[in-house]
Amino acid sequence: MLWYWLFAIVLFMLFQSVTDFMTTSPLAYSEFKQLLHGGKVNEVTVGETSVSGTLKAGGLDAILPRERAESVKCNADGLCPFNTVRVTDPDLVKDLDAAHVRYVGQQHSEWMSMLVSWALPLLLLFWMWGGLARRGGVAAGLFDVGKSRARVYMQSKTGVSFNDVAGIDEARDELMEIVEFLKNPQRYRRLGGRIPKGVLIVGPPGTGKTLLARAVAGEAGVPFFSISGSEFVEMFVGVGAARVRDLFVQAQKVAPCIIFIDELDALGRARGVTGVVGGYNEQEQTLNQLLVEMDGFDTNKGVIILGATNRPEILDPALLRPGRFDRHIALDRPDLKGRQKILQVHARQVSLAPDVDLAAVAAKTPGLAGADLANLINEAALLAARRGKERVERSDLDEAVDRVIAGMEKRSRLINPMEKETVAFHEAGHAVTAEFRALADRVAKVSIIPRGIAALGYTQQLPTEDRYLLKKSELLDRLDVFLGGRVAEEIVFGDLSTGAQNDLQMATELARHMVAHYGMSERLGLATFEQPPSAPYVASGQSTAYSERTARLIDAEIARLLDEAHQRVRTTLREQRALLDALARQLLDHETVERDALQALVRAYAAGASEPGAKMPQSAAAQAGR
């Protein structure tokens, strides 16, 4: 309202000035001098730029022209106000004295000119700055630099409840206790119990950490402060600590409430490992303030802190001790039943065809997190809409699974026949090796359709059940499958391609883990030789904790495992050469081979050793003849 009042005052003053000028009769200065010498001037006010006053009414037409005399307006007292612009006239005072006219001086005020030249531009500038601040621009950042940037959701406005959370039942049960405390605190206080000050939710990306925190706020029906750890730290020193203080002040005003800090590792990274001289920087000052605030409030007031991170190993130990984040809840990727429940939750808003089996879709998606499954349902709905269907069918979900796991299909990518044949034998090598390894996952689909950025084909394997432990024999079978494509190229073409790069990376990494992590090397024994990533105080440039001789032994053992796997796979594919050729031909003809067709080929060709007379593609035979 202040701006409206200022505008009204300025408008009134301008209106008054215009009105005063219009109510007086403007005269030329020469006419004023004639009236002065004719004795028709009653009194005069002399200013720096103007001369005003009153005239005697009678006899004006004797001095002025008729039309000018008639334009002079007089009042009831017989006096006519006038106004004229002053010119340089040194004799004006003498003429006024000679005519015995009463005159006064008028002091010039500069406040109007200052208002127009200085005050109004400044007011306009501040008005524009305030508008930017209200819109959240740069000005807002400067005015509210110490204010908390937490987004506040009042009561159940988070839009999420525990009905929207699936596949993480144990974690949900843990957080139900927080909800019960916020709804019925006396139930716990009467026995002297104290609710945990903070709950840290830990898990890989996409497992539902943020969703679970929003569900807690939605179920409890209390205000929910949501902020990311990176939003505390700014370029100005002390801003992060000020925002932490402001956040807790706001929370205590509306208690009971929940403070949710997402990506806590951006704020709570372990101190002393940043490389800054003295170990002190803005991030550490902000963390110190958070530690003080968490120690300084009472949970009986109803302020609960939830934190979420996927990197708990780098958090400061002082942040994880009891009294701050008392309870840690670990989320993992969902199992088969969990994936099915998650798919059911996300399929509520999607119209599914009657033949859709979400349990079968869940079986095809091992290792996918909740966010991946939500994306899968959305991709299937988009595919069905693009094809003009009324409902999402099983084929749409199968295509969405391939799209999420292997990437978008690239049918427009032109591949010459030789490369296509190489890819077919490569993928056939993976599939045949997997089928002849008892402990390997079964092959669900083999395809040579390019997908993603660089994948020219893929072999999809699905586990028969959820596994949490792997034996050495299972790892060796998996190692054989990784090398199946590379060995198939060697046998068929007598040459190698770059298509096995990713397979070799995974095979080498698996062999390294077997030797250095899992103690599966007889020469190295039961020791582990890798620095655990959970040690926050170990500098990044620290050397390994074993000798160079041990490092050479590790390399030798990795090479031995890979060489032995190479020989085993070579033997298998030579024995099953007919099956390898038949599967490659079918891939070249149809581009995709499903599980049923693969089993039919295995039954037809895998009865014994390779058939020497089996027909191979001409280019493959030519390469083998080299």
Secondary structure, DSSP 8 states (H G I E B T S, - for coil): -HHHHHHHHHHHHHHHHHHHHHHSEE--HHHHHHHHHTT-EEEEEE-SSEEEEEEESTTGGGTS-HHHHHH----TTSEEEEEEE----TTHHHHHHHTT-EEEE-----HHHHIIIIIHHHHHHHHHHHHHHHTTSHHHHHHTTTS---EEE-GGGG---GGG--S-HHHHHHHHHHHHHHH-THHHHTTT----SEEEEE-STTSSHHHHHHHHHHHHTS-EEEEEGGGS--SSTTHHHHHHHHHHHHHHHT-SEEEEEESGGGTSB-TT-S--GGG--HHHHHHHHHHHHHHHS-GGG-EEEEEEES-GGGB-HHHHSTTTEEEEEE-----HHHHHHHHHHHTTTS-B-TT--HHHHHHT-TT--HHHHHHHHHHHHHHHHHTT-SSB-HHHHHHHHHHHHH--B-TTS---HHHHHHHHHHHHHHHHHHHT-TTS-EEEEEE-S-BTTTBS-EEEEE-SS--S---HHHHHHHHHHHHHHHHHHHHHHSS--GGGHHHHHHHHHHHHIIIIIS--BTTTBT---S--TT-TTS-TT---SS-HHHHHHHHHHHHHHHHHHHHHHHHHHHHTHHHHHHHHHHHHHHSEEEHHHHHHHHHHHTTSS--TT----HHHHHHHH-
